[in-house]
């Protein structure tokens, strides 16, 4: 099961002096796709947080294949790569408007109790979906 965002346009403030998307923005693109997907699965972040669960990113990996530039359109594909335990791993692929892969990435998020900041097992509302 995976999810693909609608087209996104690279904004000027997301680029560096060379007009290329700054590397720090890719994690924001990943987060956008991940949050949209969870909403489509009827488990929005608000619902997760109301259950005293937070999901900090504990690991991330990026592979840049081809740059995105100011004004380019792109979309992000996201999928869960492993059955969630006390962490959940998402993989991402970004494609430009020509359907060329520009970026690959992985993020690992940990399930923590928001009050104690202690690790948790994946809640059923998430494990049932994945």
C-alpha positions as CSV (number, residue, x, y, z in Angstrom):
1,X,0.0,0.0,0.0
2,X,1.4,3.4,-0.9
3,X,0.3,7.0,-1.5
4,X,1.1,9.6,-4.1
5,X,0.6,13.3,-3.5
6,X,-0.9,15.7,-6.0
7,X,1.5,17.8,-7.9
8,X,3.5,20.3,-5.8
9,X,5.3,23.3,-7.2
10,X,8.8,24.3,-6.0
11,X,8.5,27.7,-4.4
12,X,11.3,30.3,-4.5
13,X,11.9,30.1,-0.7
14,X,12.7,26.4,-1.1
15,X,15.7,27.0,-3.3
16,X,19.3,28.0,-2.8
17,X,21.3,30.7,-4.6
18,X,21.7,28.3,-7.6
19,X,17.9,28.0,-7.9
20,X,18.0,24.3,-6.8
21,X,15.8,23.0,-4.0
22,X,17.8,23.2,-0.8
23,X,18.5,19.7,0.6
24,X,16.8,20.6,4.0
25,X,13.4,20.9,2.2
26,X,13.2,17.3,1.2
27,X,12.4,16.2,4.7
28,X,9.5,18.7,4.7
29,X,8.3,17.2,1.4
30,X,8.5,13.7,3.0
31,X,6.5,14.9,6.0
32,X,3.9,16.5,3.8
33,X,3.3,13.2,2.0
34,X,3.4,11.1,5.2
35,X,0.8,13.4,6.9
36,X,-1.5,13.5,3.8
37,X,-1.3,9.7,3.6
38,X,-2.2,9.1,7.2
39,X,-5.1,11.5,6.8
40,X,-6.4,9.5,3.8
41,X,-6.1,6.4,6.0
42,X,-8.3,8.1,8.6
43,X,-5.5,8.4,11.2
44,X,-4.6,12.1,11.2
45,X,-1.7,13.3,13.4
46,X,-4.3,15.1,15.6
47,X,-5.9,11.7,16.4
48,X,-2.6,10.2,17.2
49,X,-1.6,13.0,19.4
50,X,-4.9,13.0,21.2
51,X,-3.9,9.5,22.3
52,X,-0.8,10.8,24.0
53,X,1.4,9.5,21.2
54,X,4.2,11.5,19.4
55,X,6.2,10.4,16.4
56,X,9.7,12.0,16.3
57,X,11.9,11.2,13.4
58,X,14.8,9.2,14.7
59,X,16.6,8.4,11.5
60,X,16.5,9.8,8.0
61,X,18.3,9.0,4.7
62,X,18.3,10.9,1.4
63,X,19.7,10.0,-2.0
64,X,19.7,12.9,-4.5
65,X,19.5,11.6,-8.1
66,X,18.5,14.7,-10.1
67,X,17.9,18.3,-8.8
68,X,14.5,20.1,-8.6
69,X,14.5,23.8,-9.5
70,X,12.4,26.8,-8.8
71,X,9.1,26.4,-10.6
72,X,9.4,22.7,-11.2
73,X,6.4,20.5,-10.4
74,X,6.9,17.2,-8.6
75,X,5.0,14.6,-6.6
76,X,6.0,12.3,-3.7
77,X,5.3,8.6,-3.3
78,X,5.4,7.2,0.2
79,X,5.0,3.7,1.5
80,X,5.5,1.8,4.8
81,X,8.4,-0.6,4.3
82,X,8.2,-2.7,7.4
83,X,5.5,-3.8,9.8
84,X,5.5,-1.1,12.6
85,X,6.9,-2.2,16.0
86,X,8.1,0.6,18.4
87,X,9.1,2.4,15.2
88,X,7.7,2.8,11.8
89,X,9.7,3.2,8.6
90,X,8.6,5.0,5.5
91,X,10.2,5.1,2.1
92,X,9.8,7.9,-0.3
93,X,10.4,8.6,-4.0
94,X,10.1,12.1,-5.6
95,X,9.4,12.4,-9.3
96,X,9.5,15.5,-11.4
97,X,6.8,16.5,-13.9
98,X,8.5,14.3,-16.6
99,X,8.1,11.3,-14.2
100,X,11.9,11.1,-13.7
101,X,12.9,10.0,-10.2
102,X,14.8,12.9,-8.5
103,X,15.1,11.7,-4.9
104,X,14.8,8.6,-2.7
105,X,14.6,8.6,1.0
106,X,13.7,6.8,4.2
107,X,12.6,8.1,7.6
108,X,12.2,6.1,10.8
109,X,9.8,7.5,13.4
110,X,9.6,6.2,17.0
111,X,6.3,5.9,18.9
112,X,6.6,7.8,22.2
113,X,4.3,8.5,25.0
114,X,3.9,12.3,24.9
115,X,3.7,12.6,28.7
116,X,6.6,10.4,29.7
117,X,8.7,10.5,26.5
118,X,9.1,6.7,26.8
119,X,8.9,4.4,23.8
120,X,5.7,2.6,23.0
121,X,4.6,-0.3,20.9
122,X,2.8,0.7,17.7
123,X,-0.8,1.5,18.6
124,X,-3.5,-0.7,17.1
125,X,-5.0,2.1,15.2
126,X,-1.8,2.2,13.1
127,X,-0.7,-1.4,13.1
128,X,-4.2,-2.5,11.9
129,X,-3.7,-0.5,8.8
130,X,-0.1,-1.5,8.0
